[in-house]
Amino acid sequence: MALATRLQQPSEDKSPTDITLNLSSLQFESALDDDEKELQYLRKRAHALTVTSCAQATYFVSVLHEARQLKNCLKSPQKRSTRILQDQSSRDPLKIGILGCGRLGSQLAHSFITYGNINPKDIKISTRRPETLEYLSTKGVDCFHDNIKLVTTSHIVFLCVLPSQVPTIADEVKADIPQTLFLYSFASSISARKLRQLFGTTSIIRPDYTWDQTNDNEGWDFSINVNSALENKTIVSTTCPLRRQKSVITTNPKLAELMIFVLVNMCTHLKLNKYDVIEMLHIVMFNNTPECRLELNDFIRKSADKDELFPPFDLLKVLESNTAVLKRLNQYEGLYNAFVNKYNHVFEDYLKQKLYNEMYGT
C-alpha cells in the first residue's frame, strides 16, 4: 500500500523516482538481526576512513604537484599564473604510483584525477590484475603488474595492499627504491618504524587514525559514495589533519607536519636552496599568508650561506619527536587557519570549475 500511495502522488520533480526510498523492507538494515545491527557503526567508520584517506592523499599530491610546476618561476611572482601552470612544455609533473588497486587504490586514482588536478598519464598502478582496470586505462592511467617499475618511475607511491602482503612486496622492491621516493602507507597495522625496517628508507608517511565509541555518535552520511563526499564542503573540512573538532575519524596532526617536511625534502631534491624552499612552502601550503610564517630556524639553525640546501630530513625522526614546526602550527592561529583554508581550497577549486561548466555548457 505504501508503494502504491507514493506512486499515485503528483510530483513536480521530473527526475527518475526511486521507488525503494523510505521503504523499510528494502533497506540494508532490514536484513540484519539485532546483534548485527549493533555493529552498524563499523559501516560508518569504514566509510569515513576511506573518504578521509582519499581527501588527505588528494590534497597532498595536489600541493606537491603545484610546487614542481612553480619551482622554475619561484623568483618571478608575475609568472605564477594559470597560463604558466598549463604550459605543457614547462611541466615537471609529480609522478604518482599506486601499489595495489582494490577499492581504496581505485578510489585514490579517481580522486587524484578529479580533484587533485593530476593528469591521468602521470599515474601508474601496479596490481596483480591490471586487466580489471580498463576504466582507468581508458583515461590514460598506466596499469601493469611490475612493482619494481612502479617504485623506480614514481616520486611518491601509495601502498594500498593488505598488511600481510607488505613484507613480500618490501623484499621485492627494497633494493630498487631511489632516495627521492616517498612511500605513503595505508597499512595501518604496520608502524612507521617497521616500514622503515622492511623497505630500508626513512621517507615514510603513515597516517595515524583513531576512533572511539564517543566518536561513533558523530554525524556521518555513509549512504553517499566517495565522489559525492569529496564534493561536500562540510565533509571535506572534517578530514583535514589539523581539524580540532571531533569527527568519526580522528587524524593525528603529525600527518600535517610530515606533509610539510616531505615538501621540504622534495624541493631540496629539486636543488632549491633553503630560502626558496621556505618561500615555496608558504605559497603552496599556506596560500602565501603574510600574517604568520614558518621561519628557517623552525627547521635548522640559520646559516650565512643563502645558497645552502636543507639537509634531508628523516621523516621517522620527525614523526617521533616534537618539532618546532608543529608547535608553530598549533600556537599561531593565522598559520593554522592558512593550512586549513588551503586544504579546503583544493576541493573548492573543482566545485567552482564544475559549476562554471554546468552554467556555460563546456
Buried (B, 14 or more C-beta within 10 A) or exposed (E): EEEEEBEEEEEEEEEEEEEEEEEEEEEEEEEEEEEEEEEBBEBBBEBBBBBBBBBBBBBBBBBBBBBBBBBEBBEEEEEBEEEBBEEEEEBBBBBBBBBBBEEBBBBBBBBBBBBBBBBBEBBBBBBEEBEEBEEBBEBEBBBBEEBEBBBBBBBBBBBBBEBEBBEEBBEEBEEEBEEBBBBBBBBEEBBBEBBBEBBEBBBBBBBBBEBEEEBBEBEBBBEBEBBEBBBBEEBBBBBBBBBEEEBBBBBBBBBBBBBBBBBBBBBBBBEBBBBBBBBBBBBBBBEBBEEBBBEBEBBEEEEEEEEEBBEBBBBBEBBEEEBEBBEBBBEBEEBBBBBBBBBBEBBBEBBEEEEEEEEEEE
